[in-house]
Amino acid sequence: MEGGTGRGLECQKTMDGKANNGNGSEKAIPSCCLKARASAPELDAKCHSTVVSGWFSESHSCSGKTSKKVYFNNPMWPGEAHTLEVKEILYKGKSEYQEVLVFESTSYGKVLVLDGIVQLTEKDECAYQEMIAHLPLCSIPSPKTVLVVGGGDGGVLREISRHSSVEHIDICEIDQMVIDVSKKFFPQLAVGFEDPRVRLHVGDAVDFLRSTPEGKYDAIIVDSSDPVGPAQELVEKPFFETIARALRPGGVLCNMAESMWLLTHLIQDMISICCETFKGSIRYAWASVPTYPSGVIGFVLCSTEGPPVEFLNPVNPIEKLEGATKHKRELKYYNSEVHSAAFALPTFLKKEVSLLQDQGR
């Protein structure tokens, strides 16, 4: 992210996915620009300043072959742009993997952005962090070992730590900059790293899972960014196969699964892969997160063959865990009623994603 006087990264496309930076050297075009180029090849994609006149927007500008300038919205959700008013730019940097941006908004507090896409805001992070953690952990009795893939802000760790039965938490995050920035600007989430049960592994989750002993975890939570750039492998079948192998019999996965309003095809693909890979239950749930595109986000929950997992009703209710609802920070979104309601799906989604009609085998 950047302020009104900031300057965005301009990428002049070349055929091999490189960009000329003006002095003759080449750099890789960001994944967002490559996606834009693939979606609109007649345009010359350029990432522009994401903050213009005091407003952040999840969009990109493209200059066509004529002198006329057009605006190309983010290809993950074409035809719309998502904007937040910016009070102050707090941080802007580029890691080995992505651009990292933090700003203070006028309505949602501090905002974390990766490659131009909002990851969390202080006001509504509770909905995503609480649901992605407690939907799986409250669906099995006494979880003890948990793996988090991604989640470098620490929010999922904060929520897992509410479960006193958990003895060991691994987190594998590929980008150290995300961790460092979160500790500085989002301490209320990064507090999750302070739990003595947490073991941090900075690196590629695919490699980490390949070396994980079979049946090690009771639950795996995949808190990845959208499936472009470094997160692309995390929505492909080989990755889900390594997850299934790392789970104990009756172990559970909760995976971020996009918006039902915008990316139904990705949900279909993910559920299809999960049905081929996991031999227990497959469910789709959702939560309201105002600053995510369309205002909702989904989760795919799966269990391996073994002790049956229903998911629909918590067998390990958060309200019955001593001190859990106020641990670190009081719960704001999740409760047992919301847990069950999250699996109620609108008719259009059941029709569009036919596999959902056969959930919960």
Disulfide bonds with the S-S distance in Angstrom:
none
